[in-house]
Amino acid sequence: MTDRIRPLLAGNWKMNGTRASLDQIKAIAEGVKAPLSEKIDTLLCPPATLLYVATALCDDSPLAIGAQDCHSLVSGAHTGDISAAMIADCFGTHVIVGHSERRRNHAESDALVRAKAEAALTAELTTIICIGETADERDQGQTLDVLKRQLAASTPDGAASETTVIAYEPVWAIGTGKVPTSADVEEAHAFIRRELVARFGGDGEKFRLLYGGSVSGANAADLLAVANVNGLLVGGQSLKAADFLAIYSAFERQFA
């Protein structure tokens, strides 16, 4: 993990969580505390139905609350969608765009992901842009080609390290329990770093690069030890406070 980059731990609840889950959010908020909270940023992205209540629960906590997706437009006749402005209006501070499940299940193109990211930046939300290869693409040796294409086409020209985070999530590792080797993660993150530097110059060195895909308390410390891994994007292991806080505590080793 690059020392000069402040790490980020983000949890994505996906389509999980009801009012009964607020106790877990409260427990996570209470567990995210100094001295570690002074050294890393921590984020939880519950479903939109819990967004406003969750921000209220975390009002006195370093735990930030964000959303899992946004529309590319501010408002309009788009039934069921939520705009970046609406997220900000609920006091959300972050939004995830381009997650592989959105790309696959909703046929979201790189161009649409870019438009969503642009909308999020306009609403002054920190934007987490997800990229990653499928199992077939990996088997065909196309991993870096896919990352290059998705990164270039999904990231707005106005992106900057202070407002944009890149998450590498190999699709084949999400929810499967399979995790790439440290060497594989290092290769992917080094490639993403080089591409960002080539496009954004010195600021490309400062973007936070997250790894996501079957992250757990058991493997978090090893993943964080990989060069250019500046944090983690966690799925299922963020639903329970005990699991998420176990991953949170793994960051302590980076400052020992």
Backbone as a ProteinNet text record, in pm:
[ID]
protein_1_A
[PRIMARY]
MTDRIRPLLAGNWKMNGTRASLDQIKAIAEGVKAPLSEKIDTLLCPPATLLYVATALCDDSPLAIGAQDCHSLVSGAHTGDISAAMIADCFGTHVIVGHSERRRNHAESDALVRAKAEAALTAELTTIICIGETADERDQGQTLDVLKRQLAASTPDGAASETTVIAYEPVWAIGTGKVPTSADVEEAHAFIRRELVARFGGDGEKFRLLYGGSVSGANAADLLAVANVNGLLVGGQSLKAADFLAIYSAFERQFA
[TERTIARY]
84.4	0	88.2	62.8	143.5	121.4	229.4	215.9	154.2	183.1	137.8	-9.9	-72.8	-213.7	-297.5	-395.9	-481	-572.5	-569	-646.9	-797.8	-872.7	-1018.7	-1069.9	-1154.9	-1227.1	-1373.4	-1426.9	-1565.3	-1644.7	-1766.4	-1855.5	-1974.6	-2004.9	-2117	-2220.7	-2334.7	-2437.7	-2519.3	-2508.5	-2585.4	-2735.4	-2813.8	-2957.5	-2984.1	-2929	-2944.7	-2966.6	-3047.7	-3064.1	-3202.9	-3262.1	-3390.1	-3370.1	-3480.1	-3467.3	-3408.1	-3431.5	-3375.4	-3222.4	-3165.8	-3020.7	-2954.7	-3033.9	-2976.8	-2889.2	-2918.5	-2834.9	-2692.4	-2679.7	-2546.4	-2471.4	-2543.3	-2480.5	-2435.8	-2522.3	-2487.7	-2365.3	-2358.3	-2244.3	-2116.1	-2126.4	-2009	-1964.4	-2060.3	-2027.8	-1957.4	-2002.3	-1941.4	-1802.4	-1779.7	-1650.5	-1544.6	-1588.3	-1493.5	-1453.6	-1342.6	-1305	-1153.6	-1111.8	-970	-902.2	-773.2	-686	-686	-739.4	-732.1	-813.9	-928.1	-1013.3	-945.4	-840.2	-766.4	-667.7	-648.7	-549.3	-609.7	-734	-799.3	-941.6	-998.4	-1138.2	-1220.3	-1340.3	-1427.9	-1564.6	-1620.2	-1744.1	-1834.7	-1963.5	-2063.7	-2167.7	-2201.3	-2300.9	-2419.3	-2519	-2638.1	-2733.6	-2846	-2944.8	-3001.3	-3054.7	-3103.1	-3213.5	-3288.5	-3397.7	-3346.8	-3220.6	-3163.5	-3068.3	-3050.1	-2945.8	-2961.1	-3079.1	-3098.2	-3088.1	-3151.4	-3146.8	-3003.6	-2931.3	-2793.7	-2704.9	-2723	-2641.5	-2671	-2795.6	-2831.1	-2766.1	-2764.7	-2702.9	-2553.5	-2492.5	-2347.3	-2305.6	-2396.5	-2370.9	-2249.2	-2230	-2118.3	-2005.4	-2005.6	-1904.8	-1820.3	-1694.6	-1612.4	-1660.8	-1753.8	-1804.5	-1886.8	-1844.7	-1918.2	-2022.7	-2128.3	-2235.4	-2248.1	-2258.6	-2272.2	-2377.7	-2388.3	-2488.4	-2419.3	-2498.8	-2444.8	-2452.2	-2521.7	-2538.1	-2607.2	-2601.8	-2678.8	-2711	-2810.9	-2845.1	-2750.5	-2742	-2652.4	-2714.6	-2845.8	-2914	-2956	-2979.8	-3015.5	-3158.4	-3248	-3388.3	-3454.9	-3582.7	-3654.3	-3742.5	-3796.5	-3889	-3811	-3755.5	-3673.9	-3717.9	-3827.8	-3890.6	-3794.6	-3786.7	-3705	-3559.9	-3515.1	-3375.1	-3353.2	-3229.5	-3190.2	-3074.4	-3083.9	-2979.7	-2870.3	-2756.3	-2646.7	-2687.7	-2766.7	-2814	-2902.2	-2981.6	-3065.8	-2981.3	-2872.7	-2782.1	-2720.7	-2674.5	-2616	-2720	-2843.8	-2952	-2980.1	-2950.6	-2966.5	-2838.5	-2744.2	-2616.7	-2520.8	-2546.2	-2448.4	-2327.1	-2210.1	-2086.6	-2015.4	-2054.9	-1988.3	-2092.2	-2048.7	-2133.5	-2045	-2089.3	-2022.7	-2085.6	-2004.3	-2056.5	-1975.8	-2041.7	-1972.8	-1944.4	-2011.5	-1990.6	-2025.8	-1954.3	-1972.6	-2115.8	-2184.5	-2323.1	-2414.8	-2382.1	-2456.5	-2422	-2296.6	-2254.5	-2319.2	-2324.4	-2378.4	-2531.4	-2590.5	-2735.5	-2816.9	-2755.4	-2827.6	-2763.1	-2671.5	-2606.8	-2547.3	-2484.9	-2426.7	-2294.1	-2284	-2163	-2062.9	-1939.3	-1838.7	-1884.1	-1948.8	-1994.2	-2097.7	-2187.5	-2288.5	-2223.8	-2129.3	-2058.5	-1988.5	-1928.2	-1859.6	-1958.9	-2075.4	-2176.8	-2224.7	-2239.8	-2279.5	-2170.9	-2046.4	-1935.4	-1930	-1956	-1958.3	-2069	-2185.6	-2297.3	-2262.4	-2196.4	-2157.5	-2057.4	-1962.7	-1864.7	-1931.1	-2029.5	-2103	-2176.4	-2227	-2297.5	-2201.4	-2071.4	-1966.1	-1962.9	-1990.7	-1976.7	-1841.9	-1779.1	-1661.2	-1708.6	-1645.3	-1694.8	-1601	-1655.8	-1578	-1614.5	-1520.1	-1542	-1484.7	-1570	-1528.6	-1490.6	-1383	-1340.4	-1294.2	-1296.7	-1250.2	-1288.6	-1212.8	-1230.8	-1314.4	-1378.9	-1453	-1356.9	-1408.3	-1326.4	-1280.7	-1371.4	-1335.3	-1226.6	-1240	-1140	-1004.6	-1009.3	-884.6	-820	-900.9	-848.1	-787.4	-839.1	-789.2	-674.4	-625.9	-512.6	-546.3	-672.3	-716.5	-731.7	-686.3	-709.9	-665.6	-543	-491.7	-559.2	-595.5	-667.5	-803.9	-872.1	-1003	-988.8	-889.9	-869.6	-836.6	-755.8	-719	-842.2	-924.1	-1043.8	-1143.5	-1173.9	-1273.3	-1226.7	-1100.9	-1049.3	-1054.5	-1009.5	-1006.1	-1146.2	-1237.7	-1370.3	-1466.2	-1440.8	-1532.7	-1494.5	-1371.5	-1322.9	-1333.4	-1403.6	-1419	-1286.9	-1277.9	-1159.1	-1142.5	-1254	-1249.4	-1218.6	-1189.7	-1158.2	-1026.9	-1017.3	-896.3	-884.8	-766	-742.6	-825.6	-861.7	-940.1	-1087	-1132.2	-1275.1	-1307.2	-1206.3	-1230.2	-1143.7	-1206.6	-1139.7	-1160.9	-1059.8	-1072.4	-1070.2	-1169.5	-1176	-1156.2	-1053.7	-1032.6	-1103.4	-1205.6	-1280.6	-1286.6	-1196.6	-1207.7	-1344.2	-1421.3	-1559.7	-1566.9	-1471.5	-1472.1	-1445.3	-1401.2	-1371.6	-1484.2	-1580.9	-1685.3	-1784.1	-1790.1	-1885.6	-1857.9	-1741	-1709.7	-1616.5	-1552.5	-1452.4	-1315.7	-1308.7	-1181.6	-1113.2	-985.8	-908.5	-784.1	-753	-631	-508.3	-397.8	-274.1	-227.1	-141.5	-85.2	-15	51.4	121.3	22.5	-92.6	-194.6	-251.1	-278.7	-331.7	-228.9	-103.9	2.1	16.4	9	20.9	-93.8	-215.3	-331.7	-325.4	-292.1	-289.4	-173.9	-60.5	52	15.2	-55.9	-99.1	-195.5	-293.6	-389.9	-317.4	-220.6	-144.3	-72.8	-8.7	62.6	-32.2	-148.6	-246.2	-295.2	-316.6	-361.3	-253.2	-129	-19.2	-4.6	-18.4	-7.4	-116	-231.9	-344.1	-350.8	-324.7	-344.5	-214.7	-101.4	26.3	51.5	111.6	147.2	29.6	-88.2	-204.8	-242.6	-202.3	-230.3	-162.1	-55.8	13.4	-65.9	-166.4	-236.7	-374.5	-425.5	-556.2	-553	-661.3	-672.5	-720.7	-650.2	-685.6	-729.2	-854.6	-908.5	-909.4	-890.8	-914.1	-1047	-1125.5	-1250.7	-1269.6	-1334.3	-1359.8	-1327.9	-1431.1	-1415	-1315.9	-1322.5	-1238.5	-1297.2	-1211.1	-1254.1	-1150.2	-1184.1	-1088.3	-965.1	-980	-869.1	-765.9	-808.4	-713.9	-687.2	-756.1	-745.6	-602.9	-535.1	-399.7	-304.3	-317.2	-230.8	-257.4	-383.3	-416.7	-363.4	-373.6	-327.5	-176.3	-106.4	39.3	89.3	-1.3	36.2	57.7	161.7	192	73.9	45.2	-61.1	-201.9	-216	-348.2	-368.7	-456.7	-478	-608	-662.5	-785.4	-861.2	-981.1	-1059.2	-1205.1	-1268.6	-1412.4	-1471.2	-1555.5	-1603.2	-1751.9	-1791.5	-1931.2	-1996.3	-2016.2	-2090	-2035.2	-1905.2	-1843.1	-1863.7	-1938.8	-1970.2	-2109.8	-2184.6	-2323	-2333.6	-2236.9	-2236.1	-2122.5	-2153.2	-2053.7	-1927.4	-1942.1	-1825	-1731.9	-1789.1	-1707.9	-1638.4	-1714.4	-1658.8	-1551.4	-1576.1	-1478.9	-1354	-1365.3	-1245.8	-1156.6	-1218.5	-1141.8	-1084.5	-1164.6	-1119.5	-994.6	-995.3	-881.4	-755.6	-772.8	-655.4	-569.9	-630	-555.9	-453.6	-473.7	-381.5	-239.5	-226.2	-92.7	-13.4	-85.5	-16.3	50.3	10	64.6	141.7	167.9	240.5	386.9
-118.4	0	123.8	217.5	337	426.4	459.7	531.5	669.8	736.9	875.6	886	776.9	777.4	729	810.3	772.9	658	547.1	429.2	450.3	371.6	372.3	229.3	205.9	79.4	108.2	44.7	69.2	-61.3	-53.6	-168.2	-145.7	-243.8	-237	-342.5	-296.8	-390.1	-450.6	-395.1	-444.4	-445.1	-541	-541	-620.9	-570.8	-632.2	-522.4	-552.4	-459.1	-397.9	-404.1	-340.2	-259.2	-204.4	-127.9	-211.6	-340.8	-429	-431.7	-389.4	-389.5	-264.1	-168.3	-43.3	-66.1	-170.9	-202.4	-236.3	-302	-334.6	-208.2	-115.4	10.6	87.8	90.4	160.1	97.9	-34.5	-103.5	-76.2	-71.2	-39.1	103.6	195.8	335.3	349.9	275.2	281	217.8	121.3	52.9	125.7	218.8	298.7	419.1	407	509.3	527.5	631.6	662.6	551.8	530.8	612.2	572.8	453.7	409	498.2	547.8	631.5	762.7	799.2	920.8	896.1	769	732.7	677.6	626.7	573	626.7	621	657.3	529.4	534	417.6	457.5	375.5	406.8	284.9	309.5	204.2	250.9	163	195.1	99.3	135.9	53	76.2	4.9	32.6	172.9	228.2	366.3	387.7	282	294.1	328.8	298.4	324.2	443	506.3	607.9	722.5	783	900.1	864.3	754.6	713.5	677.4	612.9	573.7	695.4	799.1	919.6	983.1	976.3	1030.9	949.6	817.3	730.9	757.4	798.2	815.8	961.5	1044.5	1188.4	1220.3	1143.8	1169.1	1068.6	998.1	894.9	929.3	884.1	902.9	819.4	725.2	640.3	722.4	722.2	791.8	698	757.1	680.2	722.5	623.8	652.5	564.2	573	498.5	402.7	311	204.3	234.2	340	373	508.4	571.2	693.6	703.9	785.3	811.9	917.1	924.6	1022.7	1161.4	1170.1	1299	1344.5	1474.1	1531.8	1496.9	1494.3	1464.4	1426.8	1386.4	1355.3	1233.1	1189.7	1076.2	945.3	908	786.2	706.9	639.3	568.1	470.3	482.1	390.1	429.3	533.5	573.7	677.7	695.1	794.4	875.8	1006.3	1092.3	1118.1	1163.1	1198.7	1312.2	1405.5	1517.2	1468.5	1364.4	1307.5	1242.7	1176.6	1116	1222.9	1330.3	1440.1	1504.3	1510.2	1569.9	1487.3	1357.3	1269.1	1264.5	1353.4	1364.6	1250.4	1177.8	1080.3	1153.1	1093.5	1159.6	1086.3	961.4	879.8	806.9	759	671.3	575.8	451.2	350.3	351.8	351.7	340.3	234.9	169.2	73.2	-61	-91.5	-224.7	-330.7	-439.9	-543.5	-595	-594.2	-640.8	-543.8	-415.7	-317.1	-332.1	-351.3	-366.7	-490.9	-598.4	-724.5	-727.5	-700.6	-716.7	-606.8	-490.3	-377.7	-329.9	-409.5	-380.8	-240.6	-200.3	-66.2	-64.1	30.3	46.2	135.4	135.2	225.9	371	403.6	541.1	582.2	490	522	536	449.6	459.3	594.2	636.1	766.1	879.6	871.4	975.1	980	863.9	859.6	919.5	886.4	941.9	1093.8	1143.5	1288	1353.6	1288.3	1341.2	1342.2	1237.9	1229.7	1338.6	1363.2	1468.6	1605.2	1626	1752.6	1773.1	1664.7	1671.7	1673	1675.8	1681.6	1556.3	1442.9	1314.6	1252.4	1188.4	1108.7	984.9	958.1	855.7	736	617.7	493.5	425.7	421.7	362	220.7	122.6	-17.8	-68.6	-144	-208.4	-349.4	-438.7	-574.6	-670.3	-777.7	-874.3	-993.7	-1058.5	-1181.3	-1300.2	-1416.1	-1537.3	-1570.6	-1557.7	-1587.7	-1492.6	-1365	-1267.3	-1295.1	-1336.5	-1371.2	-1493.2	-1595.9	-1718.5	-1693.6	-1593.1	-1559.9	-1458.7	-1428.6	-1337.4	-1192.5	-1154.5	-1020.1	-924.6	-965.2	-885.5	-741.1	-718.3	-581.4	-503.5	-571.1	-503.9	-454.6	-538.6	-501.3	-383.7	-391.7	-283	-151.9	-160.2	-40.4	24	-59	-7.2	50.8	-25.4	20.6	145.3	147.9	264.1	388.9	378.2	494	544.3	451.9	491.9	525.4	476.7	498.5	617.5	662.9	769.5	904.9	1000.5	1132.6	1208.2	1301	1384.6	1471.8	1502.6	1587.3	1513.1	1385.7	1308.1	1356.3	1345.9	1383.1	1295.2	1287.4	1197.5	1234.3	1360.5	1402.9	1364.6	1336.4	1312.4	1176.1	1102.6	977.9	865	750	628.4	521.4	441.3	330.6	199.7	114.5	-15.7	-126.4	-208.2	-324.9	-443.8	-493.4	-609	-713.3	-811.4	-919.2	-986.2	-987.8	-1034.7	-1177.2	-1258.3	-1399.2	-1419.7	-1314.6	-1327.2	-1274.7	-1205.6	-1142.4	-1247.1	-1261.7	-1353.1	-1500.2	-1534.1	-1674.1	-1737.3	-1653.5	-1703.9	-1717.2	-1696.1	-1703.7	-1566.9	-1566	-1442.5	-1458.4	-1360.6	-1371.6	-1371.9	-1419	-1419.2	-1275.7	-1258.1	-1125	-1071.9	-1161.4	-1120.2	-1070.6	-1137.6	-1095.7	-958.6	-939.8	-811.3	-701.4	-731.6	-631.5	-592.3	-689.6	-659.9	-569.7	-601.7	-524.2	-382.1	-368.5	-235.4	-151.7	-214.2	-140.9	-90.6	-174.3	-133.6	-16.4	-24.4	85	213.5	202.5	320.4	383.8	301.9	355.3	426.2	368	428.8	563.2	571.2	696.1	803.7	764.9	861	910.6	819.7	859	958.8	945.7	1033.5	1159.7	1146.4	1258.6	1314.4	1266.7	1319.5	1285	1378.7	1355.1	1319.7	1371.5	1341.1	1193.9	1129.5	987.1	902.6	955.6	884.1	884.4	974.1	994.5	929.2	879.9	813.6	693.8	676.1	556.2	440.4	329.1	208.9	103	61.4	-38.4	-175	-279.2	-415.2	-463.3	-532.2	-591.1	-728.8	-816.8	-951.9	-1055.2	-1100.9	-1202	-1158.7	-1031	-979.9	-1025.1	-1064.2	-1108.3	-1067.2	-1087	-1058.5	-1146.1	-1262.9	-1357.3	-1315.6	-1246.5	-1212	-1062.4	-979.8	-834.1	-784.1	-828.7	-780	-814.5	-934.6	-974.7	-888.8	-859.4	-776.2	-634.4	-582.8	-446.7	-434.2	-546.2	-544.5	-536.2	-551.4	-548.5	-403.9	-381.1	-247.6	-192.1	-64.1	8.2	-35.2	-111	-138.6	-38.4	57.4	167.5	153.6	33.8	9.9	-106.6	-129.9	-247.1	-210.4	-277.4	-267.5	-403.4	-404.3	-528.8	-547.7	-668.5	-699.9	-765.8	-896.5	-969.8	-955.7	-939.1	-928.2	-791.4	-703.5	-572.8	-569.6	-679	-680.7	-695.5	-758.7	-778.9	-697.4	-628.2	-540.9	-617	-736.8	-812.2	-844.3	-882	-915.4	-791.3	-683.7	-561.9	-502	-502.6	-445.6	-531.3	-661.5	-746	-703.1	-666.5	-615.4	-477.7	-395.4	-262.4	-274.3	-367.9	-382.3	-428.8	-493	-538.3	-421.7	-303.9	-185.8	-142.4	-184.7	-144.6	-190.6	-303.7	-357.2	-264.9	-184.5	-96	21.2	43.5	157.2	111.9	-18.5	-72.1	-27.7
0	0	0	-89.3	-100.9	20.3	92.5	218.3	201.6	92.5	79.7	40.4	10.5	-27.1	91.1	130.4	243.1	200.3	270.7	229.6	245.4	171	177.9	188.8	286.7	299	269.3	165.1	123.7	126.1	177.9	180.2	89.6	5.5	-88.5	-49	2.3	48.7	-64.5	-183.6	-298.3	-262.8	-312.8	-283.8	-156.7	-49.3	82.2	185.6	286.3	395.6	403.3	521.3	551.5	679.9	732.1	855.7	968.7	963.4	1065.8	1061.5	948.7	932.1	988.2	1031.2	1081	1203	1280.8	1395.9	1352.7	1236.5	1185.9	1143.6	1079.2	1039.4	1163.3	1263.8	1387.5	1452.9	1453.3	1513.3	1436	1304	1223	1252	1258.3	1286.5	1421.1	1518.4	1651	1652.4	1562.7	1557.4	1478.6	1393	1314.3	1399.4	1467.6	1563.8	1567.5	1635.2	1649.1	1731.5	1708.2	1623.7	1476	1441.8	1302.5	1210.4	1256	1171.3	1131.7	1202.7	1168.5	1055.3	1021.5	921.3	792.9	799.7	680.6	670.7	552.1	530.5	521.6	576.3	574.8	522.6	435.4	364	361.1	374	358.7	258.3	162.5	60.8	74.9	156.8	174.1	57.5	51.1	-53.7	-36.6	-144.6	-142.9	-40.8	-9.4	87.9	227.4	255.4	387	389	274.7	260.5	360.3	364.1	448.4	596.4	636.5	777.1	816.8	727	757.5	778.5	696.8	715.8	851.5	894.9	1026.3	1137.4	1122.8	1222.5	1235.8	1125.2	1122	1136.6	1180.1	1187.2	1274.5	1380.4	1472	1456.2	1343.4	1318.8	1196.8	1193.9	1073.3	955	979.7	872.4	773.4	647.6	541.6	482.4	427.7	364.9	219.2	131.5	-10.6	-74.6	-206.2	-282.1	-378.7	-433.7	-517.9	-667.4	-703.1	-844.9	-853.9	-968.2	-992.4	-1140.9	-1172.7	-1312.5	-1367.1	-1497.6	-1559.6	-1567.5	-1543.9	-1550	-1411.1	-1396.7	-1267.1	-1228.8	-1326.5	-1300.5	-1432.5	-1424.9	-1548.4	-1535.7	-1648.3	-1652.8	-1659.4	-1545.1	-1537.6	-1415.1	-1430	-1318.6	-1251.9	-1119.8	-1042.8	-1027.6	-1098	-1090.7	-981.5	-943.4	-844	-900.7	-889.5	-944.5	-842.1	-890.8	-800.6	-708.2	-761.3	-679.7	-565.1	-590.1	-484.5	-375.9	-417	-320.3	-231.4	-294.1	-217.5	-126.6	-173.2	-93.3	31.9	26.1	142.6	226.3	194.3	265.6	235.9	127.4	81.7	27	41.1	-2	-115.4	-141.9	-243	-327.8	-443.5	-523.7	-603.6	-613	-695	-834.4	-938	-1074.5	-1149.8	-1243.8	-1329.2	-1265.7	-1154.3	-1095.5	-1199	-1195.4	-1298.5	-1302.3	-1187.8	-1185.9	-1258.4	-1254.6	-1333.1	-1482.9	-1511.3	-1651	-1712.2	-1634.8	-1687.5	-1684.3	-1568.4	-1552.7	-1618.8	-1638.1	-1697.7	-1827.7	-1879.5	-2007.5	-2012.1	-1901.9	-1897.2	-1972.9	-2064.9	-2145	-2072.9	-2121.6	-2066.8	-2079.3	-2191.7	-2213.9	-2109.6	-2075	-1973.9	-1836.5	-1806.5	-1678.7	-1668.8	-1778	-1780.1	-1756.2	-1819.2	-1800.7	-1656.4	-1595.3	-1454.1	-1365.8	-1396	-1319	-1332.3	-1451.6	-1472.4	-1391.2	-1386.9	-1308.6	-1160.2	-1114.7	-974.5	-938.5	-1026.9	-1001.4	-997.5	-1085	-1086.3	-954	-896.2	-768.4	-650	-679.4	-577.4	-490.4	-553.5	-485.8	-522.2	-426.5	-457.4	-532.3	-645.7	-736.7	-741.1	-718.8	-727.2	-858.7	-950.9	-1082.8	-1083.2	-1110.6	-1107.3	-1245.7	-1251.9	-1375.3	-1341.5	-1440.3	-1414.7	-1525.4	-1537.3	-1645.2	-1600.9	-1696.4	-1670	-1671.8	-1632.8	-1633.9	-1775.7	-1872.7	-2012.2	-2061.8	-2029.4	-2072.5	-2008.1	-1883.8	-1814.3	-1879.4	-1907.2	-1966.8	-2104.5	-2173.8	-2307.6	-2304.1	-2182.9	-2170	-2200.4	-2181.4	-2218.8	-2100.2	-1982.6	-1862.3	-1879.1	-1918.5	-1927.6	-2039.8	-2148	-2256.4	-2208	-2129.9	-2076.4	-1980	-1892.2	-1795.7	-1866.6	-1968.9	-2043.7	-2107.1	-2171.4	-2238.2	-2138.3	-2034.1	-1937.7	-1864.7	-1826.3	-1753.9	-1840.6	-1964.1	-2052.7	-2085.8	-2112.5	-2159.1	-2046.1	-1925.2	-1814.1	-1727	-1737	-1650.3	-1719.5	-1659.9	-1722.3	-1729.4	-1823.3	-1833.3	-1708.9	-1643.7	-1525.6	-1397.1	-1406.6	-1286.7	-1225.3	-1093.6	-1022	-899.2	-845	-732.1	-609.6	-594.2	-478.4	-490	-611.7	-633.4	-692.2	-736.7	-809.6	-755.4	-738.3	-691.8	-798.7	-823.9	-919.4	-840.7	-866.5	-800.1	-903.5	-882.3	-966.6	-903.4	-972.5	-925.8	-1036.3	-1033.6	-1131.9	-1117	-1223.3	-1216.5	-1164.4	-1203.4	-1164.8	-1015.3	-946.1	-803.7	-715.1	-774.3	-694.9	-643.9	-512.8	-451.1	-471.6	-524.6	-554	-451.5	-370.2	-278.9	-343.4	-475.2	-546.5	-541.8	-513.1	-505.5	-592	-677	-756.8	-666.9	-718.9	-641.5	-619.7	-522.2	-496.8	-620.9	-694.3	-815.8	-921.1	-932.2	-1028.1	-991.6	-862.7	-817	-839.3	-808	-825.2	-971.5	-1061.1	-1203.7	-1249.8	-1208.9	-1250.7	-1196.6	-1069.8	-1008.7	-1062.7	-1088	-1147.4	-1286.5	-1361.4	-1495.3	-1487.9	-1397.8	-1381.8	-1341.9	-1250.7	-1208.8	-1327.7	-1409.5	-1525.1	-1620.7	-1642.6	-1732.6	-1677.2	-1547.7	-1486.2	-1495.9	-1473.6	-1483.5	-1627.3	-1722.8	-1863.4	-1901.7	-1840.7	-1875.8	-1791.1	-1660.6	-1568.6	-1511.4	-1560.5	-1513.8	-1368.5	-1297.2	-1158	-1070.3	-1102.4	-1020.6	-1031.4	-1140.3	-1156.2	-1049.5	-989.5	-882.9	-752.8	-745	-619	-613.4	-726.4	-725.5	-631.2	-555.5	-472.9	-559	-551.2	-625.7	-525.3	-535.1	-444.4	-510.9	-431	-480.5	-423.9	-507.5	-463.3	-523.7	-449.1	-499	-393.6	-320.1	-215.3	-107	-70.2	38.7	172.2	263.9	396.6	499.9	625.2	730.5	720.9	660.1	649.6	545.8	439.5	332	320.1	398.9	383.9	402.2	505.9	532.9	418.6	363.5	252.3	128.9	103.4	-11.4	6.1	127.1	154.1	145.1	156.3	147.7	4	-92.3	-233.9	-278.9	-355.8	-406.8	-486.1	-465.8	-535.8	-496.7	-390.2	-334.6	-221.1	-244	-149.3	-72.3	-73.2	0.5	-59.5	-5.3	-42.8	-64.9	-161.7	-184.2	-148.8	-47.2	13.7	-13.3	-49.9	-74	45.1	38	140	280.1	292.3	423.9	488.5	421.5	481.1	541.8	528.3	576.2	727.6	787.5	931.6	992.6	1100.5	1162.9	1200.5	1257.5	1301.5	1184.8	1069.7	952.4	895.9	883.1	824.1	915.1	1044.6	1137.2	1147.6	1118.4	1112.7	996.9	885.6	771.5	805.4	869.4	912.6	999.2	1091.5	1182.5	1109.9	993.5	917.2	870.1	857.9	815.4	921	1046	1152.7	1124.2	1057.2	1028.6	938.2	858.7	766.2	838.1	963.6	1038.5	1161.1	1169.5	1286.5	1283.8
[MASK]
++++++++++++++++++++++++++++++++++++++++++++++++++++++++++++++++++++++++++++++++++++++++++++++++++++++++++++++++++++++++++++++++++++++++++++++++++++++++++++++++++++++++++++++++++++++++++++++++++++++++++++++++++++++++++++++++++++++++++++++++++++++++++++++++

